[in-house]
Each structure stands twice: as structure tokens, then as C-alpha cells.
Amino acid sequence: MSDSFSDVAPMLPAFALLPALGLLTLIGIFALWSAQGLAARFVVFAIWMRLVLSALHVYTYAQVAGGLSINALFSILVVGLGLLVIRKTLLLNKAALPIYLLIAVTLLSAMANSRVAPGLDVLIKYLYFLVIALATYQALEEDYRGFGLSVLLAFSPLVLLQLISVVLNMPKTAPDGSISYIGGYNHEAAFSVALVGLFFAACLAKGTNLVIRTIAMVAAAAGIWIANYRTAMIGILPLGFYASVMGVGRWVEPKLRAAVIIGMALLGFALLVYALGTSERFAEVGGLLRGEVDLLKPPESFTAADQDLLSARAYIWSQYIYGWADGTSLQHLVGFGPNAWEEHFEIYAHNTFVGMLFDGGLLGVAAIVTLLGTGFVLAARSGEFAPRLLAAHLSFLLLNMATMPFWLIEGLILYGYLWGHTMHAYYRRTPRLEFGPLPLRVVRFNGSL
């Protein structure tokens, strides 16, 4: 199971990292204690431990057993623990059907391309998403008030280690000269996606003090900014706008709220247009929206200047799309197999749909669209929580357009946590079958959709 993106970046120095890990251990213990409930503690443990292990990537990315890294072994452990913790009838909930469809297409593609081992690698990742989603739902059903705060504390390694990297002035420098403060983690993509997870957790935290949630949202947004990962900055805009409007709305008289919301929307749109037009970092995004960037041309048609557009994403997408088009009819349908991109390209696709097209073919794209679409449907039918959840799902969709959270454990944690909250909000409003025990001879999916 691959974790690395490129050459392994340096960690924080031991004199700063070791005391930080000591403090984070105390925070983690407190988070586990305050979470209560087995499912809640499982979610907190899975998040906190992943983020701590990733901070030690020089050691945890190295292969130690059967070609697996410590991070990979921990992912397998999380899947096993999750399957033990969650109620077995939850595995037969209808909301899990799109996840099983994605798994089935992955296994079909693996068998069709004789890539069983890589298929198992991807299978573990999707099962990781499944157990996080169902455990989150179970924890919310059990209604332990400390769960939201505990999850926020589970993300504390990101904030503390990034702060240390800023204080010590230890950024990671990209080939184009841009710098990112990412707390000694290996790559700004995984780190920024994890910070988006913190932002989501702060917006979705149930029963958590508003001041604490606001501090967490501000810390996550500031962290994403200094991590300097453009995709994450754009990705949080829908949910960030919703959170800002609702936050201001709390302090405005009801009769003035509509005017304030409209005013904030206009202001936000004006700031976005200004950023796209004047910021060098976002100028290429503005060009893409204006149709100035041609994405639909063969990779050999890209000039040297074209290849640098959107941090080379346009060129990368072209390679994947035309590579898929050059495949056989069977590969058009089921792709080249799980993680096949590693044998054809140097860089991952930076787009979930483009990457899935090459690895999983049209069936893979259909499966991922079904999963994302189901999330939107459940969110839209969740009653009073619909606006917040729709904003969150839109943010996650934007994130998928220029990076691949489905390829990252951090992204699967983020989406699993969101999916669990979406299920909980949907089933609170919609009548459903009780999750009682089923006879072993009966395999029947429960829950309404």
C-alpha cells in the first residue's frame, strides 16, 4: 500500500518533535476518554493515530513486513477493528450500497487486468472509508455529547506541528519555488486534505461549544492557507461561506438576515473575482473558468508553457485521458486495473474522475459518480441539516477536481466522517427499519433510501 508521493521530505527536528509527540499523546488520551462509546473512540483513535504516524513518515512509509509499511499495516488494523466495533447490521444498510458498488467494480477491474494484489490495496482503502463512515454514524446514533470535541482534538497533530514548523521557519519548498508550512509531513496534498477534514469536523461538530468550533475552523482555514495548497483553498469555499453566513446570522435580527446573507454573497463573489483576476496563485484558475485554458488536446500538443498550466494538471489529465483512449474495449469499460497508473505515469492524476477513468474505466467513473451523487441526495433529504451538508458535499466534490482524496487515507477519513454525519441526519428525518439482529440465513439490506 503506497503512501508516498515523491521523495520523502524531512521531518521536524527531534528537539521539537519529541516534546510535541508527548503533548499530543496526552491530548489523544483525553480525546479518547471524553469520546466515551466504543464507536466514538474508534473514530478518534483512527484519526489521531494516522496523523501521528504520518508525522513520522521517514519511518512509517518504509516497508517493514511483506512489502507493507507501518502506515499500511495500521490501515489494515483500522479496517479490522472497525469491522469488530460497528454493529453488523449496519453493514447491510442501504446507504452502504454505493460503497459496495465501488468495491465490486474495483475487484472486477483487478481480475480483468490480473492485478489482484493492487486490487487488495485499493480494497483496504475503500473498507477504511466504510468503517469510518459507519462508525461515525453509530457514534452519532449513540449520542455521546463529547464526540464532536473529541474528533476536533484528534486533529490536533496537524495544528501543533504546523505551528512548530512556522515558529522554526521550516517550510517545504516546491520545485516552482513556492513554500508550504506542513509541520514536517511528507506532502502538502495529504496535509491540506487532512486540514480540510478538521474544517469539516468543526462545521459538523454536534453539541460542541460554538467558540471552540470557531477556533477550530479558523485554525484549519489559516493552516490551509499557509500550507499553500490551492486545491484545498478552493475546496473549502462552499462550506466556509455557509459557516460564515450562519455565524454572522446568529448576531443579526431575523428580519435583517436575508439582506445580510445577500450582501455577504455579493461580497464573497466580488472577492473571488478579484482573487481570480489579480492573484498570481489563482490567475490560471480564472483563465480556466474563462475558457482560456484548453484541456481537451493530446499531450503531445502541449508546449512547454502549456505543460506548466495549473501546476501541470492540464498536461497530466491529458496524458491519462488519451492513455485510457488508447486502451482496448475491455479497458475502456473496466480500466487498466487498480493503481495501474503507477506503471504508466510518473505523477498521480490529480483528479478523482480522471484517475478513476484510467484505473477503473467507465464503470469505475459510474461507481464514483453514484457514490458522490448518493451523498448529495441523502444530504438534500436531511431536513434542517440539508444546507450545511450540501455545502460540505459540494466542497468535497471541488476537492476531487484537482486532487485525489479517494487515493489518500486522509481524504477517506474526511469523506467517511462526512458520510456518517449525512447518514445520521438523513435517518433522523426519514423513517427506517430498526437495526436489530438479522437471522444468519437472511441477507437483506435495511434502511430506507
C-alpha positions, -999 to +999 in steps of 0.1 A: +000+000+000+017+031-012+017+063+009+044+084-006+040+110-034+077+115-042+109+117-024+104+116+013+105+151+028+124+158+061+105+156+094+107+182+121+139+180+142+138+157+172+142+185+198+108+199+186+091+167+175+096+146+206+081+171+232+053+177+207+045+140+205+045+138+243+019+166+245-001+151+216-002+118+234-018+135+264-043+152+241-051+119+224-057+101+257-080+129+268-099+127+235-104+090+239-116+095+274-141+122+265-154+104+235-170+076+255-187+048+234-167+022+215-176+035+181-167+071+190-134+061+205-126+040+174-131+071+151-110+093+174-082+066+176-082+061+138-078+098+130-053+107+158-031+077+151-030+082+114-019+118+118+008+110+143+022+082+122+022+104+091+043+129+110+069+102+114+068+094+077+105+088+073+099+056+094+063+048+088+065+049+050+093+024+049+084-012+041+087-034+072+067-066+066+057-083+034+063-052+014+039-032+037+048+000+055+038+007+091+011+031+078-003+003+056-003-022+084-021+004+106-047+009+078-054-029+078-056-028+116-081+000+115-103-019+090-102-050+112-110-030+144-138-012+126-154-044+114-154-056+151-167-023+165-196-014+142-229-032+145-230-059+119-265-049+107-250-015+097-230-033+070-264-042+054-277-006+055-288+006+021-267+037+023-237+015+021-247+001-013-228+027-034-196+018-014-201-018-022-206-010-059-173+009-059-156-021-043-172-045-067-160-025-097-125-023-083-124-061-078-138-066-113-111-043-128-084-061-108-094-095-120-099-084-157-063-070-157-047-096-135-039-070-108-052-088-077-026-075-053-031-038-062-068-045-061-065-056-025-045-025-017-074-003-030-099-026-013-084-018+021-087+019+014-123+017+005-130-005+035-113+021+056-138+046+043-166+022+050-157+016+086-151+053+094-185+062+079-204+035+097-186+040+130-192+078+128-229+071+122-230+047+151-213+071+174-238+099+165-267+074+170-254+067+205-254+105+210-224+109+233-220+147+236-183+146+238-178+130+204-176+163+184-150+178+207-130+145+208-128+144+170-115+180+169-088+170+194-079+140+172-069+165+145-046+184+170-013+169+155-019+190+123-023+223+142+005+218+167+031+205+142+023+231+116+027+258+143+061+245+152+072+245+115+062+281+113+080+291+145+111+273+134+107+286+098+109+252+083+088+252+052+088+227+024+099+242-009+083+230-041+102+228-075+085+260-086+098+279-056+066+281-036+068+273+001+044+253+023+044+250+060+032+215+066+045+206+100+072+182+088+047+160+070+057+145+037+034+162+012+012+193+012-017+175-006-022+149+022-016+175+049-040+200+034-067+174+028-064+164+065-068+201+074-100+202+053-111+172+075-105+194+106-125+222+089-154+198+082-152+183+117-155+219+132-185+227+110-203+194+117-194+190+154-225+181+173-230+195+208-197+213+208-192+248+222-195+274+194-163+292+205-143+260+202-158+252+168-150+287+156-114+285+168-110+251+151-125+264+118-102+295+118-071+273+127-080+249+098-086+277+073-054+295+083-035+262+082-047+255+047-036+290+036-001+287+049+001+251+036-003+269+003-023+241-014-046+259-039-070+230-043-078+229-006-083+267-005-109+265-033-124+233-019-135+248+014-152+278-001-188+264-002-187+251+033-167+281+045-192+305+030-221+287+046-204+286+080-196+324+078-232+333+068-246+312+096-221+326+121-230+362+112-267+353+111-266+344+148-259+381+157-284+397+133-321+403+139-343+378+119-358+405+097-323+416+086-308+382+079-319+379+043-303+412+034-271+403+053-269+369+035-273+385+001-248+412+010-222+386+021-229+365-010-222+395-032-191+404-012-178+369-014-184+368-052-166+401-056-136+389-036-135+356-056-135+375-089-108+399-076-086+369-065-090+351-098-081+383-117-052+397-097-037+369-076-008+352-094-016+320-075-052+319-088-048+336-122-046+302-141-079+291-124-095+323-137-082+315-172-097+280-170-131+294-160-129+319-189-121+292-213-086+303-220-070+270-210-075+242-235-077+209-216-090+187-244-060+182-266-034+154-269-004+155-246+020+159-275+002+191-284+012+208-252+040+233-254+065+238-226+044+267-214+012+247-216+027+219-195+031+244-166-006+254-166-025+247-134+006+232-118+009+208-148-026+194-141-039+200-176-010+181-191-014+153-166-051+150-173-044+148-210-019+120-205-044+100-185-074+106-208-056+098-240-038+069-224-072+054-215-085+061-250-056+041-264-067+010-244-087-020-255-125-021-255-124-040-222-101-014-207-124+013-218-151-004-197-131-015-166-098+004-170-063-008-167-067-020-131-063-006-096-032+016-092-022+008-128-013+045-132+019+038-112+032+017-142+023+042-169+028+076-154+052+094-130+026+115-113-009+106-100-038+121-119-047+150-095-084+144-103-105+116-089-126+112-121-096+113-145-077+089-123-107+065-120-112+066-158-078+052-163-077+027-135-114+017-134-128+027-168-163+039-175-177+015-148-153+030-123-164+065-131-200+055-129-194+039-095-177+070-081-204+093-095-230+071-079-213+073-046-209+111-047-244+115-061-259+094-033-242+116-008-258+147-023-292+130-024-290+119+013-278+154+022-306+171+003-332+150+021-318+156+056-343+183+066-329+212+086-293+200+081-296+200+043-279+233+036-249+226+058-244+191+044-249+201+008-223+227+012-199+201+027-206+177-001-200+204-027-167+213-010-156+177-012-166+175-049-145+205-056-116+189-038-118+159-061-115+181-092-078+189-087-065+163-063-075+127-053-088+124-017-101+089-026-064+080-031-054+094+003-063+078+037-067+114+050-093+120+022-111+088+031-113+098+067-127+132+057-153+117+034-161+089+058-168+113+086-190+134+063-208+103+051-215+092+087-230+127+095-250+126+063-265+092+072-273+103+107-291+135+095-310+116+068-322+088+091-332+112+118-357+127+094-366+095+074-384+065+089-362+034+088-361-002+099-346-007+133-311-021+132-320-052+151-302-086+146-309-104+114-311-142+111-279-155+096-297-172+068-312-138+057-291-113+037-313-083+033-303-046+032-321-025+057-329+012+060-348+034+036-333+054+007 
